[in-house]
Amino acid sequence: MPKIQTRQDYDAVPALNYSLAKQLLISPLHARQYLDTPREETKALRIGSAVHCAALEPETFSNKYVCGIDVDKRTKAGKEAYEAFIAAAGDKIVLTPDEFGLVANVALAANKALQKIGVTLVETETMYTVDYCGVPLKSAIDAVGSDEYLYDLKSCESAAPTFTGALGAIKSYKYNLQAHFYRTVYELATGKRPRGFRFLFIEKEPPYATAIYEIGPNLMSYAVADFEKAVKLYEAGIAFDSWPGYPSDPQVIDIGAEPTKAATPINFA
């Protein structure tokens, strides 16, 4: 199956990915909005991309990023110095000194965490597109370890195994779905079965604590069901160009009760 070489090519491939699958599980209407809305780079996305580059592809980091200078742009001298700096930076992405320091510390902590368990990264930033039962899928996988696990880096506020830390993030952002999605794409693309999927959480504040987690069988069983539902909703949406929102009928909602399905699947004729 084809391996995608650049991020631009990856973004241009019309296929279901993990981010779109999450939107489909809210409702196809949300997914349609996601598809139609251009991505705007936020500070969090910029720093996250820089962390990934520094940790996973350090040899290319200096070619893509540069540390900004701290000058008073309100003065003539400061303005001239800054303009000269920007001209010299060219196409490189400028990070503030604080951002640059954060990126360096988080990337260093990530690499130390992998060294502690004796893992080196044999492949990084690999992107694939595959066919899954007639539905195109794509994934951008952070890394393949020497231990034959797939790895994903998550910079975070707390890496603790709690609802206010990693466990809460896993449930809120459906990282279990990500693990299943990426494993499925990797296996179809390469014909190799990884030993598992691990998340490396790195805190963004000193002491930049880290933790490596594998998701247990209960959460992964939900991921399988979510994955299959997202695939069917995407297939239906593309086939019929129909992207319904929440059910229109009144629903009962209560503490501890399973909510009504967020979106009614479209039945193929």
C-alpha positions in Angstrom: 0.0 0.0 0.0 1.3 3.5 -0.8 3.5 5.3 1.7 2.9 9.1 1.7 6.1 11.1 1.5 5.1 14.6 2.6 2.6 16.2 5.0 1.2 18.3 2.1 0.5 15.1 0.1 -1.0 13.5 3.3 -3.4 16.4 3.8 -4.5 16.2 0.2 -5.5 12.5 0.3 -9.3 12.2 0.6 -9.6 9.5 3.3 -10.9 8.8 6.8 -8.3 9.5 9.5 -8.5 9.5 13.3 -9.3 13.2 13.6 -12.2 12.9 11.2 -13.4 9.7 12.9 -13.7 11.5 16.2 -15.9 14.1 14.6 -18.1 11.4 12.9 -18.7 9.9 16.4 -20.2 13.2 17.5 -22.3 13.3 14.3 -21.7 13.3 10.6 -22.8 17.0 10.6 -19.8 17.8 12.8 -17.6 15.8 10.4 -18.8 17.7 7.4 -18.0 21.0 9.2 -14.6 19.7 10.0 -14.0 18.8 6.3 -15.2 22.2 5.1 -13.2 24.3 7.6 -9.6 25.2 6.8 -7.1 24.4 9.5 -5.7 27.4 11.3 -2.4 27.0 13.1 -2.7 27.7 16.8 0.1 28.2 19.3 -0.6 24.7 20.7 -0.4 23.1 17.3 2.8 25.0 16.4 4.5 24.0 19.6 3.2 20.4 19.2 4.6 20.2 15.7 7.9 21.6 16.9 8.1 19.1 19.8 7.5 16.2 17.4 10.2 17.4 15.0 12.7 17.9 17.8 12.0 14.6 19.4 11.5 12.4 16.3 13.6 14.1 13.6 16.2 16.2 15.4 18.4 16.2 12.3 15.8 18.3 10.5 14.8 20.6 13.4 17.3 23.3 12.8 16.3 23.5 9.1 12.7 24.1 10.0 12.8 26.1 13.2 14.7 29.0 14.7 14.7 30.7 18.1 13.5 34.2 18.0 15.3 37.2 19.5 14.2 39.3 22.4 14.3 42.9 21.3 12.1 45.9 21.9 10.4 46.4 18.5 9.0 49.7 19.7 12.5 51.2 19.2 14.1 51.9 15.9 17.1 49.8 16.7 14.9 46.9 18.0 12.7 47.1 14.9 15.6 47.0 12.5 17.2 44.1 14.4 14.0 42.1 14.3 13.5 42.8 10.6 17.0 41.7 9.8 16.5 38.6 11.9 13.2 37.7 10.1 15.0 38.2 6.7 17.8 35.9 7.7 15.3 33.3 9.0 13.8 32.9 5.6 11.2 30.2 5.5 12.0 28.8 9.0 9.3 28.9 11.6 10.2 31.4 14.4 9.6 30.3 18.0 9.8 32.7 20.8 12.7 32.1 23.2 10.2 30.7 25.8 8.6 28.4 23.2 12.0 27.2 21.9 13.1 26.4 25.5 9.8 24.5 26.1 10.2 22.5 22.9 13.8 21.6 23.7 13.0 20.5 27.3 10.0 18.4 26.3 11.9 16.7 23.4 14.8 15.9 25.7 12.5 14.4 28.3 10.8 12.3 25.6 14.1 10.9 24.4 15.3 10.2 28.0 12.1 8.3 28.7 12.7 6.0 25.7 16.3 5.5 26.6 15.3 4.3 30.1 13.3 1.4 28.6 16.1 0.7 26.0 14.0 1.8 23.0 15.3 3.5 19.9 13.1 4.7 17.1 13.6 2.9 13.8 11.0 4.8 11.8 9.5 8.2 12.5 6.7 10.3 11.0 5.5 7.6 8.6 2.3 8.3 6.7 0.2 5.7 4.9 -3.1 5.4 3.0 -4.8 2.0 2.8 -8.1 0.5 1.7 -10.3 -1.0 4.5 -13.2 -2.9 3.1 -13.6 -0.4 0.3 -13.1 2.7 2.5 -9.9 4.7 2.2 -8.1 5.3 5.5 -4.9 7.3 6.3 -2.7 7.7 9.3 0.4 9.7 10.3 2.2 7.5 12.8 4.8 9.2 15.1 7.2 6.3 15.4 8.0 2.6 15.3 10.2 1.5 18.1 13.0 -1.1 18.1 10.8 -3.1 20.5 8.2 -3.4 17.6 5.7 -1.1 19.3 4.1 1.9 17.7 4.6 5.1 19.6 2.7 8.4 19.8 4.0 11.5 21.7 1.6 13.6 23.7 2.7 16.8 25.4 0.3 17.4 28.3 -0.4 19.3 31.5 -0.3 16.1 33.6 1.0 12.6 32.8 -0.4 11.1 35.9 -2.6 7.9 35.4 -5.7 9.7 36.7 -8.9 11.3 35.4 -7.2 14.7 35.7 -4.2 13.3 33.8 -3.5 10.7 31.2 -6.6 8.6 31.7 -8.9 11.6 31.4 -7.1 12.7 28.2 -7.4 9.2 26.8 -11.2 9.2 27.3 -11.8 12.8 26.3 -9.8 12.6 23.1 -10.5 9.0 22.3 -6.8 8.0 22.2 -7.9 4.4 22.4 -9.6 4.9 19.0 -6.3 6.4 17.8 -4.4 3.4 18.9 -6.7 1.0 17.1 -6.9 3.2 14.0 -3.1 3.5 13.6 -2.5 -0.2 14.3 -5.1 -1.1 11.6 -3.6 1.2 9.0 0.0 0.1 9.8 -0.8 -3.6 9.6 -2.6 -3.1 6.3 0.1 -0.9 4.9 3.1 -3.0 5.9 1.8 -6.5 6.5 3.5 -6.4 9.9 1.7 -6.8 13.2 3.2 -4.5 15.9 3.5 -5.8 19.4 1.2 -3.0 20.6 0.7 0.7 20.7 2.2 3.0 23.4 1.6 6.6 24.3 4.5 8.7 25.7 3.1 11.5 27.8 5.4 14.4 28.5 4.5 17.2 30.9 5.0 20.8 29.6 6.1 22.2 32.9 9.2 21.4 35.1 10.2 18.8 36.0 8.9 17.6 32.5 7.8 14.3 34.0 7.1 11.5 31.6 5.0 8.3 31.6 4.5 5.6 29.0 1.1 3.9 28.7 -0.6 1.1 26.9 -4.4 1.2 26.9 -6.1 -1.8 28.5 -8.6 -4.3 27.0 -11.7 -2.6 28.2 -11.0 0.8 26.6 -9.7 -1.0 23.5 -12.9 -2.9 23.1 -14.8 0.4 22.9 -12.2 1.6 20.3 -13.0 -1.3 18.0 -16.7 -0.5 18.1 -16.1 3.2 17.6 -13.8 2.5 14.7 -16.3 0.3 12.8 -19.1 2.9 13.4 -16.9 5.7 12.1 -16.0 3.7 9.0 -19.7 3.0 8.2 -20.7 6.6 8.8 -17.9 7.9 6.5 -18.8 5.4 3.8 -22.4 6.4 4.0 -21.7 10.1 4.0 -19.4 9.9 1.0 -21.8 7.6 -0.9 -25.0 9.7 -0.4 -23.5 13.1 0.5 -25.7 13.0 3.6 -24.3 14.3 6.9 -27.1 14.2 9.6 -26.7 15.8 13.0 -28.2 14.6 16.3 -31.5 12.6 16.2 -34.5 15.0 16.0 -36.7 12.9 18.4 -36.7 13.9 22.1 -34.2 11.8 24.1 -33.8 10.8 27.8 -30.5 11.6 29.4 -29.4 10.7 32.9 -26.4 10.1 35.1 -25.0 6.7 34.6 -27.2 5.9 31.6 -25.8 5.2 28.1 -26.7 8.1 25.8 -28.7 7.6 22.7 -26.5 7.2 19.6 -25.2 10.6 18.6 -25.9 10.0 14.9 -28.3 7.6 13.2 -26.4 5.5 10.6 -27.6 5.7 7.1 -28.8 2.3 5.8 -27.6 1.4 2.3 -30.4 0.4 0.0 
